[in-house]
Amino acid sequence: MFKKILAKKSNFILKKREISEVIDIFENNKNKNLNYLVKKRFEWMQNFISYEDIGIEVGAAVGFSKYFLKCKKLEISDCTNEKHLDLKNIDAQKTDLKSSTYDFIVASNMLHHLSSPILFLREMSRILKKNGKLIIFEPNLSAIYQIITFITKHEGFDFTKDVWDENISQKNNDDPWDSNQAVQHMLFDDKERFYKKTNNIFRIIHDDYSECLIFLNSGGIYSKSFYISMNNFFLKICDFIDKILIKLSPHLFALGRKIVLVKN
């Protein structure tokens, strides 16, 4: 639809939340819509995680994975030094963590914030054990998502960048919140090209779409937006409608994408 929409630092619709505020809203269930959305974004990952696994979430921000995923050990990390993190000041493109350490890695809504997704994939392959899983959730730039981005100017996208050149930043500046939401499309839409460009370090075992209404009426996680508060019954109805809409046309309605890679 659009090829390039750059985000602006300020806009009239969305206001950024601090991590501590998000944790408070989530843990005290102040927004049931938001809690429902977050649960749906993480609970599917358990299908690819064993109770004996050791894992890490990179670019974790709040670290929602710890609330939903069950395993032997799970660490949350980010490039910041927030007190709730297990591992602080971790650059997901160069972690300095021990090789072949983890059975799985969670990367939720962080891939599009990286300057070099290729360096990230190589680093994740390095710290994963053989047959370890990289579990990814990313925004899906459906027609509706692109229209929303055009209106809000929040977290832009640029399909004109060369995602395969590790020397070209996918972002416009060094701000950790700057992003290019087109990254996952340029990486994974053409799977043959993905395997060739990454030298088959991973194989894709899961690629699916999710969420529409439950995202639009969530109130936002790190950015505030208007929402109509709902109880669990009506949230489930919205979720059911989402499944129908996405099945009919994911390229029009789906606002999220779920991808699982396995290290070869």
C-alpha positions in Angstrom: 0.0 0.0 0.0 2.5 2.6 1.2 6.2 2.2 0.8 7.5 4.6 3.4 6.0 6.4 6.3 8.4 8.0 8.8 7.3 8.4 12.5 7.4 11.8 14.1 8.6 12.4 17.6 5.3 14.1 18.6 1.8 13.7 17.5 -1.7 14.6 18.7 -3.1 11.1 19.3 -0.5 9.0 21.2 1.5 9.7 24.3 4.3 7.4 25.4 4.1 5.6 28.8 7.1 4.9 31.0 7.9 1.2 31.8 7.0 1.6 35.5 3.6 2.9 34.5 3.0 0.0 32.2 4.0 -2.5 34.9 1.6 -0.8 37.3 -1.3 -0.9 34.8 -0.7 -4.5 34.0 0.0 -5.9 37.5 -3.0 -4.1 39.0 -5.3 -5.0 36.1 -6.3 -1.4 35.6 -7.0 -2.1 31.9 -8.6 -5.5 31.3 -8.5 -4.9 27.5 -4.7 -4.4 27.7 -4.1 -7.4 29.9 -6.2 -9.6 27.5 -4.1 -8.4 24.5 -0.8 -9.1 26.3 -2.0 -12.6 27.3 -2.9 -13.4 23.7 0.5 -12.1 22.5 2.4 -14.5 24.8 0.4 -17.6 25.6 0.8 -19.1 22.1 4.6 -19.2 22.7 4.2 -21.9 25.3 3.4 -24.4 22.5 7.1 -24.1 21.5 8.6 -24.2 25.0 9.2 -27.1 27.3 9.0 -27.0 31.1 12.7 -28.1 31.2 13.9 -25.3 28.8 16.1 -22.4 29.7 15.2 -19.1 27.9 15.7 -15.4 27.6 13.6 -12.5 26.4 15.6 -9.9 24.6 14.4 -6.3 24.2 12.0 -7.3 26.9 10.9 -3.8 28.2 8.3 -4.8 30.9 9.2 -8.5 30.4 5.7 -9.9 29.9 7.1 -13.3 29.1 7.7 -13.9 32.8 4.0 -13.6 33.6 2.9 -16.2 31.0 5.7 -18.6 30.1 6.5 -21.7 32.2 10.0 -23.2 31.9 13.0 -24.2 34.1 14.5 -20.7 33.9 13.7 -17.5 32.1 15.7 -14.3 32.1 14.5 -10.9 30.8 17.0 -8.5 29.3 17.1 -5.1 27.5 19.4 -2.4 26.5 18.4 -0.3 29.6 19.2 -0.7 33.3 15.6 -0.9 34.6 15.6 -2.5 38.0 13.1 -5.3 37.1 15.5 -6.7 34.4 17.5 -9.8 35.1 20.2 -8.8 32.6 20.7 -5.1 32.1 22.4 -3.1 29.3 22.2 -6.0 26.8 22.6 -5.2 23.1 20.6 -7.9 21.3 22.9 -7.5 18.3 26.0 -8.2 20.5 25.0 -9.7 23.8 28.4 -11.0 25.0 26.5 -13.9 26.5 27.9 -17.4 26.4 27.4 -19.4 23.2 24.8 -22.2 23.0 23.2 -21.2 26.3 19.5 -21.0 25.6 16.8 -23.5 24.5 14.6 -20.6 23.4 14.7 -16.8 22.9 11.6 -14.5 22.9 11.7 -11.4 20.8 8.4 -9.6 21.2 7.9 -6.3 19.4 11.6 -5.5 19.4 12.9 -6.7 16.0 11.7 -3.5 14.3 13.6 -1.4 16.8 17.0 -2.8 15.8 19.5 -1.1 13.5 20.7 -4.4 12.0 18.3 -7.4 12.0 21.0 -9.5 10.3 23.5 -9.0 13.2 20.7 -9.8 15.6 19.8 -13.1 13.8 23.5 -14.2 13.8 23.8 -13.3 17.5 20.6 -15.2 18.4 21.9 -18.2 16.5 25.2 -18.0 18.5 23.6 -18.0 21.9 20.9 -20.6 21.1 21.6 -24.3 21.5 21.2 -26.5 18.4 17.5 -26.8 17.6 16.9 -23.9 19.9 13.9 -21.6 19.0 13.7 -17.9 18.3 10.1 -17.0 19.0 9.1 -13.7 17.4 6.0 -11.4 17.7 6.0 -8.4 15.4 3.5 -5.8 14.0 2.0 -6.9 10.7 1.7 -4.0 8.2 -1.7 -4.9 6.9 -3.7 -2.2 5.1 -5.4 -1.2 8.3 -2.1 -1.0 10.2 -0.5 1.2 7.5 -3.5 3.5 7.6 -3.2 3.7 11.5 0.5 4.5 11.1 -0.2 7.2 8.5 -2.7 8.9 10.9 -0.8 8.6 14.1 2.7 8.9 12.7 3.7 6.3 15.4 6.6 4.0 14.7 7.0 4.4 11.0 8.1 2.0 8.3 10.3 2.0 5.2 10.2 -0.8 2.6 12.9 1.0 0.6 15.8 0.1 2.9 18.1 -2.9 2.2 17.4 -5.1 5.2 20.1 -7.6 4.2 23.0 -5.0 4.3 24.3 -5.1 7.9 26.1 -1.8 7.3 22.8 0.1 6.6 20.8 1.0 9.7 17.1 0.2 9.4 16.3 3.2 11.6 16.6 6.9 11.1 18.4 7.7 14.3 19.9 6.0 17.5 16.8 6.5 19.6 16.0 3.1 21.0 12.3 3.8 20.4 12.9 4.7 16.7 11.8 1.8 14.4 11.2 0.4 11.0 8.1 -1.8 11.2 8.7 -3.1 7.7 11.7 -5.2 8.9 9.8 -8.5 9.5 8.1 -8.3 6.1 11.5 -7.7 4.3 13.0 -10.6 6.3 10.3 -13.3 6.2 7.8 -12.7 3.4 10.2 -14.2 0.8 11.3 -17.4 2.7 13.7 -18.6 0.0 15.5 -15.4 0.0 15.6 -15.5 3.9 17.3 -18.9 3.8 19.8 -17.8 1.2 20.7 -14.5 2.8 21.1 -16.1 6.3 23.0 -19.1 5.0 20.3 -21.4 6.4 21.2 -20.7 10.1 17.5 -21.0 10.9 14.4 -22.7 9.5 11.0 -21.2 9.8 8.6 -23.7 11.5 5.7 -21.3 12.3 4.3 -18.2 10.6 0.8 -17.0 11.5 -1.2 -13.8 11.9 -3.2 -12.5 14.8 -5.2 -9.6 16.4 -7.2 -6.8 15.0 -10.0 -5.5 17.2 -8.4 -6.6 20.5 -5.4 -4.5 19.6 -7.3 -1.5 18.3 -9.4 -1.3 21.5 -6.5 -2.1 23.9 -5.6 1.4 25.0 -2.0 0.8 23.9 0.9 -0.7 25.8 3.7 1.8 25.6 1.6 4.5 23.9 -1.7 5.7 25.3 -4.8 5.7 23.0 -8.6 5.8 23.5 -10.4 2.5 24.3 -13.8 1.3 25.4 -13.4 -0.8 28.5 -14.8 -4.4 28.2 -15.2 -7.4 30.4 -13.7 -10.8 29.5 -16.9 -12.0 27.8 -16.9 -9.2 25.2 -13.1 -9.4 24.8 -13.5 -13.0 23.8 -16.2 -12.1 21.3 -13.8 -9.5 19.8 -11.1 -12.1 19.7 -13.5 -14.5 17.9 -14.4 -11.9 15.3 -10.7 -11.2 14.8 -10.0 -14.8 13.9 -12.8 -14.7 11.2 -11.5 -11.4 9.8 -7.9 -12.6 9.7 -8.9 -15.8 8.0 -10.8 -13.9 5.4 -8.0 -11.4 4.7 -4.8 -11.2 6.8 -3.3 -8.6 4.5 -6.2 -6.3 5.3 -7.0 -7.0 8.9 -4.1 -8.7 10.8 -2.2 -6.4 13.0 0.2 -9.0 14.5 2.5 -11.7 13.2 3.8 -14.8 15.0 7.0 -16.4 13.7 9.1 -19.2 15.1 12.6 -20.0 13.9 14.7 -23.1 14.8 18.4 -23.0 14.8 19.9 -25.6 12.3 
